[in-house]
Amino acid sequence: MSNPSDSETKIPQVEVDFDPASVPTLTEKLGQLQRQFQQWFATLPNPAKVAVVIALIFVALSLLTKVLHLVASLISVAIMALVLYGLYRIFLRPDSSNLRP
């Protein structure tokens, strides 16, 4: 087994024509997804539309409760940090008045 030298192996050069203007922005992509959803929703029969709306409400409320739990947890952690810092300042921090001769 011999190792091929650099002159024997050639990597083909590839040119890519990339136009950043052709890439859709996030708002364009979201608008496209919204139009697709509306078209799909319009083709559903009425009982299925009711079921989809109920499912979307359920998902939205579940997401809202998760976000509210996260915010409540962050507030609890912040309050705990303030209490612990206050206890540190009161009990564990060396008093500057004791350091004077």
MARMARPA-256064 format. One record per atom (N, C-alpha, C): residue in one letter; chain; x, y, z. Coordinates in nm, 4 decimals. Layout:
# MARMARPA-256064
+----+----+----------+----------+----------+
: aa : ch :       xx :       yy :       zz :
+----+----+----------+----------+----------+
:  a :  A :        X :        Y :        Z :
...
+----+----+----------+----------+----------+
//
This chain:
# MARMARPA-256064
+----+----+----------+----------+----------+
: aa : ch :       xx :       yy :       zz :
+----+----+----------+----------+----------+
:  m :  A :   0.0836 :  -0.1187 :   0.0000 :
:  m :  A :   0.0000 :   0.0000 :   0.0000 :
:  m :  A :   0.0875 :   0.1242 :   0.0000 :
:  s :  A :   0.0689 :   0.2044 :  -0.0951 :
:  s :  A :   0.1451 :   0.3285 :  -0.1018 :
:  s :  A :   0.0499 :   0.4452 :  -0.0894 :
:  n :  A :   0.0974 :   0.5501 :  -0.0256 :
:  n :  A :   0.0160 :   0.6697 :  -0.0097 :
:  n :  A :   0.0256 :   0.7538 :  -0.1360 :
:  p :  A :  -0.0872 :   0.7944 :  -0.1907 :
:  p :  A :  -0.0810 :   0.8788 :  -0.3102 :
:  p :  A :  -0.0290 :   1.0179 :  -0.2732 :
:  s :  A :   0.0488 :   1.0717 :  -0.3575 :
:  s :  A :   0.1025 :   1.2052 :  -0.3318 :
:  s :  A :  -0.0009 :   1.3113 :  -0.3686 :
:  d :  A :   0.0271 :   1.4343 :  -0.3283 :
:  d :  A :  -0.0665 :   1.5433 :  -0.3554 :
:  d :  A :  -0.0849 :   1.5674 :  -0.5039 :
:  s :  A :   0.0178 :   1.5409 :  -0.5827 :
:  s :  A :   0.0056 :   1.5665 :  -0.7261 :
:  s :  A :  -0.0817 :   1.4632 :  -0.7948 :
:  e :  A :  -0.0972 :   1.3446 :  -0.7333 :
:  e :  A :  -0.1794 :   1.2398 :  -0.7945 :
:  e :  A :  -0.3281 :   1.2596 :  -0.7663 :
:  t :  A :  -0.3617 :   1.3063 :  -0.6472 :
:  t :  A :  -0.5030 :   1.3267 :  -0.6135 :
:  t :  A :  -0.5382 :   1.4722 :  -0.6317 :
:  k :  A :  -0.6426 :   1.4922 :  -0.7080 :
:  k :  A :  -0.6866 :   1.6288 :  -0.7349 :
:  k :  A :  -0.8309 :   1.6436 :  -0.6864 :
:  i :  A :  -0.8544 :   1.7514 :  -0.6176 :
:  i :  A :  -0.9885 :   1.7809 :  -0.5698 :
:  i :  A :  -1.0538 :   1.8714 :  -0.6725 :
:  p :  A :  -1.1682 :   1.8309 :  -0.7224 :
:  p :  A :  -1.2331 :   1.9152 :  -0.8231 :
:  p :  A :  -1.2815 :   2.0466 :  -0.7621 :
:  q :  A :  -1.2667 :   2.1510 :  -0.8348 :
:  q :  A :  -1.3127 :   2.2824 :  -0.7914 :
:  q :  A :  -1.4603 :   2.2970 :  -0.8283 :
:  v :  A :  -1.5387 :   2.3437 :  -0.7327 :
:  v :  A :  -1.6816 :   2.3600 :  -0.7531 :
:  v :  A :  -1.7164 :   2.5061 :  -0.7352 :
:  e :  A :  -1.7863 :   2.5601 :  -0.8317 :
:  e :  A :  -1.8331 :   2.6980 :  -0.8200 :
:  e :  A :  -1.9805 :   2.6961 :  -0.7822 :
:  v :  A :  -2.0139 :   2.7782 :  -0.6864 :
:  v :  A :  -2.1521 :   2.7860 :  -0.6406 :
:  v :  A :  -2.1999 :   2.9282 :  -0.6615 :
:  d :  A :  -2.3085 :   2.9400 :  -0.7346 :
:  d :  A :  -2.3704 :   3.0712 :  -0.7521 :
:  d :  A :  -2.4736 :   3.0878 :  -0.6414 :
:  f :  A :  -2.4400 :   3.1697 :  -0.5431 :
:  f :  A :  -2.5283 :   3.1903 :  -0.4286 :
:  f :  A :  -2.5714 :   3.3349 :  -0.4265 :
:  d :  A :  -2.7011 :   3.3542 :  -0.4328 :
:  d :  A :  -2.7572 :   3.4886 :  -0.4279 :
:  d :  A :  -2.8331 :   3.5029 :  -0.2967 :
:  p :  A :  -2.7795 :   3.5815 :  -0.2005 :
:  p :  A :  -2.8491 :   3.5963 :  -0.0718 :
:  p :  A :  -2.9893 :   3.6537 :  -0.0857 :
:  a :  A :  -3.0165 :   3.7266 :  -0.1918 :
:  a :  A :  -3.1493 :   3.7842 :  -0.2097 :
:  a :  A :  -3.2518 :   3.6759 :  -0.2419 :
:  s :  A :  -3.2071 :   3.5608 :  -0.2929 :
:  s :  A :  -3.3007 :   3.4543 :  -0.3279 :
:  s :  A :  -3.3447 :   3.3733 :  -0.2062 :
:  v :  A :  -3.2756 :   3.3870 :  -0.0931 :
:  v :  A :  -3.3128 :   3.3145 :   0.0283 :
:  v :  A :  -3.4263 :   3.3908 :   0.0960 :
:  p :  A :  -3.5387 :   3.3231 :   0.1237 :
:  p :  A :  -3.6502 :   3.3950 :   0.1872 :
:  p :  A :  -3.6176 :   3.4340 :   0.3310 :
:  t :  A :  -3.6671 :   3.5493 :   0.3708 :
:  t :  A :  -3.6475 :   3.5937 :   0.5083 :
:  t :  A :  -3.7426 :   3.5170 :   0.6001 :
:  l :  A :  -3.7245 :   3.5346 :   0.7288 :
:  l :  A :  -3.8083 :   3.4640 :   0.8258 :
:  l :  A :  -3.9542 :   3.5055 :   0.8123 :
:  t :  A :  -3.9797 :   3.6344 :   0.7927 :
:  t :  A :  -4.1185 :   3.6800 :   0.7799 :
:  t :  A :  -4.1822 :   3.6255 :   0.6529 :
:  e :  A :  -4.1055 :   3.6186 :   0.5446 :
:  e :  A :  -4.1589 :   3.5609 :   0.4208 :
:  e :  A :  -4.1902 :   3.4130 :   0.4392 :
:  k :  A :  -4.1018 :   3.3419 :   0.5079 :
:  k :  A :  -4.1226 :   3.1986 :   0.5310 :
:  k :  A :  -4.2443 :   3.1762 :   0.6206 :
:  l :  A :  -4.2581 :   3.2591 :   0.7264 :
:  l :  A :  -4.3742 :   3.2461 :   0.8139 :
:  l :  A :  -4.5038 :   3.2790 :   0.7399 :
:  g :  A :  -4.4992 :   3.3799 :   0.6535 :
:  g :  A :  -4.6166 :   3.4135 :   0.5740 :
:  g :  A :  -4.6544 :   3.3001 :   0.4799 :
:  q :  A :  -4.5536 :   3.2359 :   0.4215 :
:  q :  A :  -4.5789 :   3.1222 :   0.3334 :
:  q :  A :  -4.6417 :   3.0063 :   0.4118 :
:  l :  A :  -4.5885 :   2.9782 :   0.5303 :
:  l :  A :  -4.6453 :   2.8718 :   0.6137 :
:  l :  A :  -4.7885 :   2.9037 :   0.6559 :
:  q :  A :  -4.8150 :   3.0308 :   0.6850 :
:  q :  A :  -4.9503 :   3.0711 :   0.7235 :
:  q :  A :  -5.0473 :   3.0513 :   0.6076 :
:  r :  A :  -5.0059 :   3.0895 :   0.4862 :
:  r :  A :  -5.0922 :   3.0694 :   0.3692 :
:  r :  A :  -5.1180 :   2.9206 :   0.3439 :
:  q :  A :  -5.0143 :   2.8383 :   0.3593 :
:  q :  A :  -5.0330 :   2.6941 :   0.3413 :
:  q :  A :  -5.1303 :   2.6377 :   0.4448 :
:  f :  A :  -5.1169 :   2.6826 :   0.5696 :
:  f :  A :  -5.2075 :   2.6358 :   0.6742 :
:  f :  A :  -5.3505 :   2.6794 :   0.6446 :
:  q :  A :  -5.3686 :   2.8044 :   0.6010 :
:  q :  A :  -5.5027 :   2.8535 :   0.5704 :
:  q :  A :  -5.5649 :   2.7752 :   0.4554 :
:  q :  A :  -5.4863 :   2.7436 :   0.3536 :
:  q :  A :  -5.5380 :   2.6660 :   0.2414 :
:  q :  A :  -5.5766 :   2.5248 :   0.2866 :
:  w :  A :  -5.4912 :   2.4635 :   0.3707 :
:  w :  A :  -5.5204 :   2.3305 :   0.4209 :
:  w :  A :  -5.6447 :   2.3336 :   0.5098 :
:  f :  A :  -5.6545 :   2.4349 :   0.5962 :
:  f :  A :  -5.7669 :   2.4474 :   0.6881 :
:  f :  A :  -5.8972 :   2.4664 :   0.6117 :
:  a :  A :  -5.8927 :   2.5420 :   0.5014 :
:  a :  A :  -6.0132 :   2.5675 :   0.4225 :
:  a :  A :  -6.0664 :   2.4400 :   0.3573 :
:  t :  A :  -5.9799 :   2.3431 :   0.3314 :
:  t :  A :  -6.0253 :   2.2198 :   0.2665 :
:  t :  A :  -6.0862 :   2.1203 :   0.3648 :
:  l :  A :  -6.0744 :   2.1452 :   0.4945 :
:  l :  A :  -6.1259 :   2.0520 :   0.5939 :
:  l :  A :  -6.2776 :   2.0619 :   0.6064 :
:  p :  A :  -6.3429 :   1.9509 :   0.6401 :
:  p :  A :  -6.4868 :   1.9593 :   0.6712 :
:  p :  A :  -6.5066 :   2.0293 :   0.8063 :
:  n :  A :  -6.6285 :   2.0760 :   0.8295 :
:  n :  A :  -6.6561 :   2.1545 :   0.9504 :
:  n :  A :  -6.6224 :   2.0829 :   1.0808 :
:  p :  A :  -6.6567 :   1.9554 :   1.1006 :
:  p :  A :  -6.6186 :   1.8903 :   1.2272 :
:  p :  A :  -6.4667 :   1.8848 :   1.2464 :
:  a :  A :  -6.3931 :   1.8676 :   1.1390 :
:  a :  A :  -6.2470 :   1.8648 :   1.1499 :
:  a :  A :  -6.1929 :   2.0037 :   1.1830 :
:  k :  A :  -6.2559 :   2.1075 :   1.1289 :
:  k :  A :  -6.2136 :   2.2445 :   1.1615 :
:  k :  A :  -6.2310 :   2.2703 :   1.3112 :
:  v :  A :  -6.3441 :   2.2249 :   1.3674 :
:  v :  A :  -6.3679 :   2.2433 :   1.5107 :
:  v :  A :  -6.2617 :   2.1685 :   1.5909 :
:  a :  A :  -6.2295 :   2.0475 :   1.5485 :
:  a :  A :  -6.1289 :   1.9687 :   1.6197 :
:  a :  A :  -5.9920 :   2.0352 :   1.6126 :
:  v :  A :  -5.9558 :   2.0904 :   1.4976 :
:  v :  A :  -5.8264 :   2.1585 :   1.4823 :
:  v :  A :  -5.8212 :   2.2822 :   1.5705 :
:  v :  A :  -5.9295 :   2.3586 :   1.5748 :
:  v :  A :  -5.9334 :   2.4792 :   1.6590 :
:  v :  A :  -5.9197 :   2.4415 :   1.8060 :
:  i :  A :  -5.9888 :   2.3358 :   1.8483 :
:  i :  A :  -5.9783 :   2.2920 :   1.9882 :
:  i :  A :  -5.8354 :   2.2471 :   2.0180 :
:  a :  A :  -5.7751 :   2.1737 :   1.9262 :
:  a :  A :  -5.6376 :   2.1280 :   1.9463 :
:  a :  A :  -5.5417 :   2.2467 :   1.9529 :
:  l :  A :  -5.5606 :   2.3460 :   1.8675 :
:  l :  A :  -5.4733 :   2.4640 :   1.8698 :
:  l :  A :  -5.4893 :   2.5418 :   2.0000 :
:  i :  A :  -5.6116 :   2.5531 :   2.0483 :
:  i :  A :  -5.6343 :   2.6218 :   2.1766 :
:  i :  A :  -5.5647 :   2.5457 :   2.2888 :
:  f :  A :  -5.5765 :   2.4124 :   2.2873 :
:  f :  A :  -5.5110 :   2.3304 :   2.3888 :
:  f :  A :  -5.3594 :   2.3486 :   2.3852 :
:  v :  A :  -5.3009 :   2.3467 :   2.2662 :
:  v :  A :  -5.1557 :   2.3638 :   2.2523 :
:  v :  A :  -5.1136 :   2.5033 :   2.2972 :
:  a :  A :  -5.1915 :   2.6049 :   2.2597 :
:  a :  A :  -5.1581 :   2.7420 :   2.2982 :
:  a :  A :  -5.1634 :   2.7593 :   2.4500 :
:  l :  A :  -5.2655 :   2.7038 :   2.5140 :
:  l :  A :  -5.2760 :   2.7158 :   2.6594 :
:  l :  A :  -5.1659 :   2.6370 :   2.7295 :
:  s :  A :  -5.1312 :   2.5209 :   2.6755 :
:  s :  A :  -5.0213 :   2.4432 :   2.7341 :
:  s :  A :  -4.8897 :   2.5198 :   2.7240 :
:  l :  A :  -4.8661 :   2.5797 :   2.6092 :
:  l :  A :  -4.7449 :   2.6591 :   2.5904 :
:  l :  A :  -4.7441 :   2.7793 :   2.6841 :
:  l :  A :  -4.8580 :   2.8433 :   2.6994 :
:  l :  A :  -4.8675 :   2.9583 :   2.7891 :
:  l :  A :  -4.8391 :   2.9179 :   2.9332 :
:  t :  A :  -4.8927 :   2.8043 :   2.9781 :
:  t :  A :  -4.8662 :   2.7618 :   3.1155 :
:  t :  A :  -4.7187 :   2.7279 :   3.1349 :
:  k :  A :  -4.6542 :   2.6681 :   3.0340 :
:  k :  A :  -4.5112 :   2.6372 :   3.0459 :
:  k :  A :  -4.4292 :   2.7654 :   3.0566 :
:  v :  A :  -4.4640 :   2.8652 :   2.9787 :
:  v :  A :  -4.3922 :   2.9929 :   2.9846 :
:  v :  A :  -4.4141 :   3.0590 :   3.1203 :
:  l :  A :  -4.5362 :   3.0544 :   3.1709 :
:  l :  A :  -4.5643 :   3.1138 :   3.3024 :
:  l :  A :  -4.4910 :   3.0388 :   3.4132 :
:  h :  A :  -4.4806 :   2.9067 :   3.4024 :
:  h :  A :  -4.4032 :   2.8306 :   3.5007 :
:  h :  A :  -4.2561 :   2.8697 :   3.4952 :
:  l :  A :  -4.2045 :   2.8887 :   3.3752 :
:  l :  A :  -4.0651 :   2.9302 :   3.3603 :
:  l :  A :  -4.0419 :   3.0670 :   3.4234 :
:  v :  A :  -4.1313 :   3.1607 :   3.3982 :
:  v :  A :  -4.1178 :   3.2945 :   3.4563 :
:  v :  A :  -4.1267 :   3.2880 :   3.6087 :
:  a :  A :  -4.2207 :   3.2090 :   3.6603 :
:  a :  A :  -4.2326 :   3.1953 :   3.8058 :
:  a :  A :  -4.1071 :   3.1330 :   3.8651 :
:  s :  A :  -4.0490 :   3.0376 :   3.7962 :
:  s :  A :  -3.9255 :   2.9754 :   3.8454 :
:  s :  A :  -3.8108 :   3.0762 :   3.8466 :
:  l :  A :  -3.8005 :   3.1562 :   3.7429 :
:  l :  A :  -3.6948 :   3.2570 :   3.7384 :
:  l :  A :  -3.7116 :   3.3595 :   3.8496 :
:  i :  A :  -3.8354 :   3.3990 :   3.8765 :
:  i :  A :  -3.8604 :   3.4939 :   3.9851 :
:  i :  A :  -3.8236 :   3.4304 :   4.1193 :
:  s :  A :  -3.8582 :   3.3032 :   4.1371 :
:  s :  A :  -3.8234 :   3.2340 :   4.2618 :
:  s :  A :  -3.6727 :   3.2248 :   4.2808 :
:  v :  A :  -3.6014 :   3.1940 :   4.1738 :
:  v :  A :  -3.4554 :   3.1859 :   4.1826 :
:  v :  A :  -3.3964 :   3.3226 :   4.2144 :
:  a :  A :  -3.4498 :   3.4285 :   4.1559 :
:  a :  A :  -3.3997 :   3.5630 :   4.1835 :
:  a :  A :  -3.4240 :   3.6013 :   4.3297 :
:  i :  A :  -3.5409 :   3.5702 :   4.3817 :
:  i :  A :  -3.5706 :   3.6013 :   4.5221 :
:  i :  A :  -3.4788 :   3.5215 :   4.6148 :
:  m :  A :  -3.4584 :   3.3932 :   4.5828 :
:  m :  A :  -3.3690 :   3.3096 :   4.6627 :
:  m :  A :  -3.2267 :   3.3653 :   4.6601 :
:  a :  A :  -3.1820 :   3.4107 :   4.5451 :
:  a :  A :  -3.0471 :   3.4675 :   4.5349 :
:  a :  A :  -3.0357 :   3.5939 :   4.6199 :
:  l :  A :  -3.1384 :   3.6778 :   4.6188 :
:  l :  A :  -3.1356 :   3.7995 :   4.7008 :
:  l :  A :  -3.1328 :   3.7662 :   4.8497 :
:  v :  A :  -3.2116 :   3.6678 :   4.8913 :
:  v :  A :  -3.2137 :   3.6278 :   5.0320 :
:  v :  A :  -3.0776 :   3.5725 :   5.0732 :
:  l :  A :  -3.0210 :   3.4851 :   4.9915 :
:  l :  A :  -2.8898 :   3.4282 :   5.0236 :
:  l :  A :  -2.7804 :   3.5349 :   5.0268 :
:  y :  A :  -2.7871 :   3.6305 :   4.9355 :
:  y :  A :  -2.6890 :   3.7390 :   4.9376 :
:  y :  A :  -2.7042 :   3.8235 :   5.0639 :
:  g :  A :  -2.8291 :   3.8486 :   5.1034 :
:  g :  A :  -2.8519 :   3.9237 :   5.2268 :
:  g :  A :  -2.7984 :   3.8495 :   5.3480 :
:  l :  A :  -2.8211 :   3.7181 :   5.3529 :
:  l :  A :  -2.7671 :   3.6390 :   5.4639 :
:  l :  A :  -2.6151 :   3.6389 :   5.4630 :
:  y :  A :  -2.5557 :   3.6329 :   5.3463 :
:  y :  A :  -2.4100 :   3.6393 :   5.3348 :
:  y :  A :  -2.3585 :   3.7719 :   5.3886 :
:  r :  A :  -2.4234 :   3.8807 :   5.3513 :
:  r :  A :  -2.3788 :   4.0126 :   5.3970 :
:  r :  A :  -2.3923 :   4.0267 :   5.5475 :
:  i :  A :  -2.4956 :   3.9680 :   5.6043 :
:  i :  A :  -2.5195 :   3.9827 :   5.7478 :
:  i :  A :  -2.4274 :   3.8922 :   5.8302 :
:  f :  A :  -2.4141 :   3.7649 :   5.7919 :
:  f :  A :  -2.3478 :   3.6672 :   5.8784 :
:  f :  A :  -2.2055 :   3.6303 :   5.8371 :
:  l :  A :  -2.1765 :   3.6176 :   5.7114 :
:  l :  A :  -2.0488 :   3.5613 :   5.6699 :
:  l :  A :  -1.9447 :   3.6634 :   5.6253 :
:  r :  A :  -1.9863 :   3.7782 :   5.5818 :
:  r :  A :  -1.8917 :   3.8783 :   5.5347 :
:  r :  A :  -1.8187 :   3.9384 :   5.6535 :
:  p :  A :  -1.6849 :   3.9467 :   5.6463 :
:  p :  A :  -1.6124 :   4.0077 :   5.7585 :
:  p :  A :  -1.6530 :   4.1542 :   5.7742 :
:  d :  A :  -1.6758 :   4.1923 :   5.8964 :
:  d :  A :  -1.7186 :   4.3289 :   5.9258 :
:  d :  A :  -1.5987 :   4.4225 :   5.9136 :
:  s :  A :  -1.6136 :   4.5301 :   5.8386 :
:  s :  A :  -1.5028 :   4.6220 :   5.8173 :
:  s :  A :  -1.4695 :   4.6995 :   5.9458 :
:  s :  A :  -1.5631 :   4.7126 :   6.0392 :
:  s :  A :  -1.5350 :   4.7836 :   6.1648 :
:  s :  A :  -1.4426 :   4.7018 :   6.2551 :
:  n :  A :  -1.4396 :   4.5709 :   6.2413 :
:  n :  A :  -1.3514 :   4.4855 :   6.3222 :
:  n :  A :  -1.2068 :   4.4906 :   6.2715 :
:  l :  A :  -1.1852 :   4.5354 :   6.1508 :
:  l :  A :  -1.0521 :   4.5360 :   6.0932 :
:  l :  A :  -0.9735 :   4.6599 :   6.1338 :
:  r :  A :  -1.0348 :   4.7605 :   6.1910 :
:  r :  A :  -0.9653 :   4.8828 :   6.2293 :
:  r :  A :  -0.8861 :   4.8593 :   6.3578 :
:  p :  A :  -0.7643 :   4.9146 :   6.3689 :
:  p :  A :  -0.6855 :   4.8972 :   6.4919 :
:  p :  A :  -0.7379 :   4.9784 :   6.6080 :
+----+----+----------+----------+----------+
//
